[in-house]
Amino acid sequence: MSFNDKAQPYVKASTPELVDIKITDYCPFNCAYCYQGSTIKGKHADIGTIDKLARSLGKMKVFEVALGGGEPTLHPEFIGILKNFRDNNIVPNFTTKSTGWLGNDLERNLILEYAGNFAYSAENGEAVRKLGDLLEKHSVESNRAVIHYVMGVGTEEDFKDVVAACHEHAFELTLLGYKTNGRGSLFQPQDNGSWLTYLQDLKKNWKCPKIGIDTKLVQIAGDELKKAGIAPEMYHADEGKFSMYIDAVDGLIAPSSYCDRKDMTLLMLQPYDSSEVITKHFTGF
């Protein structure tokens, strides 16, 4: 940011501020709309590859990483991966659909020690409330979790119940645009109706949780956001400007995790320091 009115607009970072990293393609949940197409036959990323990424991204002074999959908590070296990024001065966040780790005292304490926050993927309000009860049971503050809801995976009533449950448990809610990659191409998303108008009405009555949206939803609903008078500084639709995606399983790099496969390129990691290689890819997006 700048207080100089004549400063050039800040349209792209010199190095990514956030890197979305796929650390496994293994997942037991088999979600019908999964745009990664992950299954129980999916492979885990090599720990050596992740170590190179942690050191290289640390040298680049990346602020944070978002670890995903597949189901990242089921990577056999998950806790070590979190610690590795922490040791390289990067905040590791992760996205999960699993709550099993919350019931294991040792795992839970170590994961919460090394991780920043985690995103929990929910399809309905019941799942959100169960997470809220689990966090309360184990004395974990609700602000350690953000709820992710993919627009269209449930009915309009499911969406409204997710919003209500987030408000009840003081969860931040991130709404994700539906992606048609992977199994997402075979699933028919439902119409969640006038979701933005609904949220604005809730806000007037102080019943709306804190809301975030991803770039895909901005691309889908950009006109609605403008008509609603939401400041354009509050959202953006372009990927690869301040963040990027690395598939550590297949060794690919791209502006986002949902771009076309043809827009992903092979990431040739150096034996020790790959910061220049990664930066070159990022500046080329």
Secondary structure, 3 states (H helix, E strand, C coil): CCCCCCCCCCCCCCCCCEEEEECECECCCCCCCCCCCCECCCCECCHHHHHHHHHHHHHCCCCEEEEECCCHHHCCCHHHHHHHHHHCCCEEEEEECCCHHHHCHHHHHHHHHHCCCEEEECCCHHHHHHHHHHHHHCCCCHHHEEEEEECCCCCHHHHHHHHHHHHHHCCEEEEECCCCCHHHHCCCCCCCCCHHHHHHHHHHCCCCCCEEECHHHHHHHHHHHHHCCCCHHHCCCCCCCCEEEEECCCCEEECCCCCCHHHCEECCCCCCCCHHHHHHHHHHC
